[in-house]
Amino acid sequence: MGATFTHTAAPLPPDIRVMNGVAGLLLAGVALAALAAGALWLARQPALAIRAITVEGDVSRNSSASLRANALPRLSGSFVTMNLQKAKAAFEAVPWVRHATVRRVWPLQLVVTLEEHQPAAYWETKAENADADSDAVVDSRLVNTFGEVFEANLGDVEDEDLPTLAGPDKSSAAMLAMWRQLDPMTHRKLDEGVSRLDLSGRGSWKATLEKGAVVELGRGSEAEVVARYGQFIANITQITTRYQTSLVSADLRHENGYAVRLAGVTTVSNAPKGATKKN
């Protein structure tokens, strides 16, 4: 009668199991690297190159030629590999472009939507320690309707009737908001606008009117300065009519009144009843 033998394989030593595991990982890594290299090679093929770029949105300030000259040299990659954030930055570096969005659209097309700056004023940056009368201008740029300072060719807006705002760095939004308060009031009462607004580093305001009169507004919150100016322009026409002449300058920084200088006449007018004057 034959005997039956059962053979059980001895377990592999730990070092061999580790080697087998490492070999498996290496093979998997090689396979993944090969797939990635293949995908990258495929993505770089001319067949996947960008075939068209469609520009939508605001394009009144930029022609196709200017977009090609300023943005296209900054673009790289195919339809698959192009970095959309870098493409967005390339279009936002074009003069007059405030914001850009870039998206892929099959087949092989980029669609770019642009938002351009809408100019609201000229901008002159003053040194922080400059007073309202200082001519220490650091640079000249433009302010958009959001109160943001931006770079552009000033010659592009030479035919537009824009005011000038001059103040310390990062004050453009507050200055545009102040101008938007003062200018309509001036038009309603004096039939002219505010052509220039200055803000000193110490917070003192000065307005230059379209006909050349200079008004020192003094310091205070926006509401305080606007109220002070409103009281002044509500009464100044009575003074100019009385003397049959035009306003040259006014100083509203006095505690209980304001000083005015008229063409050919110099006088001092008491503040209207209830007016509050602050330095």
C-alpha positions in Angstrom: 0.0 0.0 0.0 1.5 3.3 -1.1 2.2 6.2 1.2 0.8 9.7 0.6 3.1 12.6 1.3 2.1 16.3 1.6 4.6 19.0 0.9 4.2 22.5 2.3 6.4 25.1 0.8 8.5 27.0 3.3 7.6 30.7 3.6 9.9 33.1 1.8 12.5 34.8 3.9 11.5 38.4 4.8 14.2 40.0 2.7 13.0 38.2 -0.5 9.4 39.4 0.2 10.7 42.9 0.5 12.6 42.6 -2.7 9.5 41.3 -4.5 7.4 44.2 -3.2 10.0 46.8 -4.3 10.3 45.2 -7.7 6.5 45.4 -8.1 6.5 49.0 -7.1 9.3 49.8 -9.5 7.5 48.1 -12.3 4.3 50.1 -11.5 6.3 53.3 -11.4 8.0 52.6 -14.7 4.6 51.8 -16.2 3.1 55.1 -14.9 6.1 57.1 -16.0 5.8 55.6 -19.5 2.1 56.5 -19.6 2.8 60.0 -18.4 5.6 60.4 -21.0 3.3 59.1 -23.7 0.5 61.5 -22.6 2.9 64.4 -22.6 4.3 63.5 -26.0 0.8 63.3 -27.3 -0.2 66.6 -25.8 2.7 68.3 -27.4 1.9 67.1 -30.9 1.0 69.7 -33.5 -2.4 68.1 -33.9 -3.3 69.5 -30.4 -1.9 73.0 -31.0 -4.2 75.9 -30.3 -5.9 76.7 -33.6 -7.9 79.8 -32.7 -8.2 82.4 -30.0 -11.6 84.2 -29.7 -11.7 87.5 -27.8 -15.0 88.6 -26.3 -16.1 91.5 -24.0 -14.5 94.9 -23.9 -12.3 95.5 -26.8 -12.7 99.2 -27.5 -9.2 100.1 -26.3 -7.4 97.1 -27.8 -7.2 96.1 -31.4 -6.4 92.6 -32.6 -2.9 93.8 -33.5 -2.2 95.1 -30.0 -3.5 91.8 -28.4 -1.3 89.7 -30.7 1.7 91.9 -30.0 1.3 92.0 -26.2 -0.3 88.7 -25.2 0.6 86.0 -27.7 4.3 86.1 -27.1 3.6 85.2 -23.4 1.5 82.1 -24.3 3.0 78.6 -24.4 1.7 75.1 -24.6 -0.9 73.2 -26.5 -4.6 73.0 -26.0 -4.0 70.4 -23.3 -0.8 71.7 -21.6 -1.4 75.5 -21.6 -1.5 76.9 -18.1 -4.7 79.0 -18.0 -3.6 81.1 -15.1 -0.5 82.1 -17.0 -2.6 82.8 -20.1 -4.9 85.0 -17.9 -1.9 86.9 -16.6 -0.6 87.4 -20.2 -3.9 89.1 -21.3 -4.1 91.1 -18.1 -0.6 92.5 -18.9 -2.0 94.1 -22.0 -2.6 97.9 -21.6 -6.2 98.8 -20.7 -7.1 95.3 -19.7 -8.4 95.2 -16.1 -9.5 91.6 -15.9 -9.4 88.5 -18.2 -10.9 85.0 -18.1 -9.5 82.3 -20.3 -11.2 78.9 -21.1 -10.6 76.0 -23.4 -13.3 75.3 -26.0 -13.2 72.2 -28.2 -12.0 71.9 -30.9 -8.6 73.4 -30.1 -9.8 76.9 -29.2 -9.2 79.4 -26.4 -12.0 81.9 -25.6 -10.8 85.0 -23.8 -13.3 87.4 -22.1 -11.8 90.9 -21.4 -12.9 93.6 -19.1 -11.2 96.9 -19.9 -10.4 99.8 -17.6 -12.9 102.7 -17.9 -11.0 105.9 -17.2 -12.5 108.2 -14.6 -9.6 110.6 -13.8 -5.9 111.3 -14.3 -3.8 110.3 -11.3 -0.8 112.0 -9.7 0.9 110.3 -6.8 2.3 112.7 -4.2 5.0 112.0 -1.6 3.5 111.0 1.7 4.8 114.1 3.4 3.7 116.5 0.7 1.1 119.2 1.4 -1.8 120.0 -0.8 0.1 122.8 -2.5 3.2 120.6 -3.2 4.2 119.9 -6.8 6.2 116.8 -5.6 4.5 114.4 -8.0 5.9 110.9 -8.0 4.2 109.7 -11.2 1.2 110.3 -13.5 -1.2 107.5 -14.4 -5.0 107.0 -14.7 -7.8 106.0 -12.2 -10.6 103.7 -13.4 -14.2 103.9 -12.3 -13.4 101.5 -9.4 -10.9 104.0 -8.0 -8.0 101.8 -9.1 -4.8 103.3 -10.5 -3.6 101.7 -13.7 -0.9 102.2 -16.4 -1.9 103.3 -19.9 -0.9 105.7 -22.6 -2.2 109.1 -21.4 -2.5 110.2 -25.0 -5.3 107.7 -25.4 -7.6 109.9 -23.3 -6.4 113.3 -24.3 -9.8 114.1 -25.9 -11.7 113.0 -22.8 -12.7 115.5 -20.2 -11.2 113.9 -17.1 -10.4 115.6 -13.8 -7.1 115.2 -12.1 -6.7 113.6 -8.7 -3.5 114.1 -6.8 -2.8 112.5 -3.5 -0.7 110.0 -1.5 -0.3 106.4 -2.6 -3.4 104.2 -2.1 -5.8 107.2 -1.7 -7.2 107.1 -5.2 -10.5 105.3 -4.3 -11.2 107.8 -1.5 -10.3 110.7 -3.7 -12.6 109.5 -6.6 -15.4 109.1 -4.1 -14.9 112.7 -2.8 -14.8 114.1 -6.3 -18.0 112.3 -7.2 -19.6 114.2 -4.3 -18.2 117.6 -5.0 -18.4 117.8 -8.7 -22.2 117.4 -9.1 -22.8 120.0 -6.3 -20.5 122.5 -8.1 -22.3 122.0 -11.4 -25.7 122.5 -9.8 -24.7 125.7 -7.9 -22.0 127.3 -10.0 -22.5 125.8 -13.4 -19.0 124.5 -13.6 -17.2 121.4 -12.3 -14.2 120.4 -10.2 -11.3 120.0 -12.6 -8.7 119.0 -10.0 -8.7 117.6 -6.4 -5.7 117.5 -4.2 -5.2 115.7 -0.9 -2.1 116.3 1.3 -0.3 113.7 3.3 -1.9 115.2 6.4 -5.4 114.8 5.0 -6.2 118.4 3.8 -8.3 118.7 0.7 -8.1 121.4 -2.0 -10.4 121.7 -5.1 -9.7 123.6 -8.3 -12.7 124.6 -10.2 -13.0 124.5 -14.0 -12.9 128.3 -14.3 -9.7 128.4 -12.2 -10.9 129.2 -8.7 -9.0 127.3 -5.9 -10.9 126.3 -2.8 -9.1 125.1 0.4 -11.5 122.6 1.9 -9.5 121.6 5.0 -9.5 118.3 6.8 -12.2 116.0 8.1 -14.3 113.0 7.1 -15.9 112.9 3.7 -19.2 113.9 5.1 -17.7 116.9 7.0 -15.8 118.2 4.0 -18.8 117.8 1.7 -21.1 119.6 4.1 -18.6 122.5 4.6 -18.2 122.8 0.8 -22.0 122.7 0.3 -22.5 125.6 2.7 -19.9 127.6 0.9 -21.2 127.2 -2.6 -24.8 127.8 -1.5 -23.7 131.4 -0.5 -20.7 132.3 -2.8 -22.9 133.3 -5.7 -24.5 136.0 -3.5 -21.0 137.4 -2.9 -19.9 137.3 -6.5 -23.1 138.9 -7.6 -22.8 141.6 -5.1 -19.3 142.6 -6.2 -20.0 141.8 -9.9 -16.9 139.8 -10.2 -15.6 136.2 -10.2 -14.1 134.0 -7.5 -10.3 133.6 -7.4 -9.9 131.6 -4.2 -11.5 130.6 -1.0 -10.3 129.2 2.3 -12.8 127.2 4.3 -10.4 126.2 7.1 -11.4 129.0 9.4 -13.3 128.0 12.6 -16.2 130.5 12.2 -16.2 131.5 8.6 -14.3 131.5 5.3 -12.1 133.9 3.5 -12.6 134.6 -0.2 -10.6 136.4 -2.8 -12.4 137.9 -5.7 -11.0 139.2 -9.0 -10.1 142.8 -8.1 -11.5 142.6 -4.6 -10.5 140.9 -1.3 -13.1 140.4 1.4 -14.0 138.1 4.3 -17.5 136.6 4.6 -18.9 135.3 7.9 -20.0 131.7 7.9 -23.7 131.1 7.3 -25.7 130.5 10.5 -25.3 127.0 11.8 -22.1 126.3 9.8 -19.4 124.4 11.5 -15.8 125.0 10.5 -12.9 122.8 11.6 -9.2 122.9 10.9 
